[in-house]
Amino acid sequence: MARPLVFLDVDGPLIPFGRSDGQYPVFTDTDLGNPLLSRIDPALGPRLLALGCDLVWATTWLDEANECVAPLLGLPPLPVLDFPDDDAVGGLHWKTRRIVEYAAGRPFVWIDDETTAADRSWVASHHPGPALLHPVQASTGLTFDDVATIAAWLGVA
């Protein structure tokens, strides 16, 4: 049986942004040419790996996620979900259809800060397996509590 998938967005979940006070946690002085990378919490990497899932980048960072983000999290290079050049249709996020297509019936978790009820409804009616669209607050990013919620959903908590 195939392991569940975890689709990871970068901007918002792994790199928090949007706080009204402009204050963000700084976890590392590594910026690799992008000072926003200092907002990535390296402790999230081992927690994501402990989920026992196949991790997949679902981000506009594309291959740069493996070059810049994965090393900061201690992750190996991950598959990168490519996205066609079409816009959101019918209120769906532009990633939704491609994620369901890639999952091909496998259980999955989608970690993103932009999913909506329309995405959840569409996934429920078009994906034959279990799916959790886990919303993350862009202002705080993915937290240990978020990972614990995902682990409980996966049954690995």
Summary of the structure (lengths in Angstrom):
residues: 157
radius of gyration: 15.1
end to end distance: 19.9
largest distance: 46.3
contacts: 462
relative contact order: 0.22
helix: 32%
strand: 13%
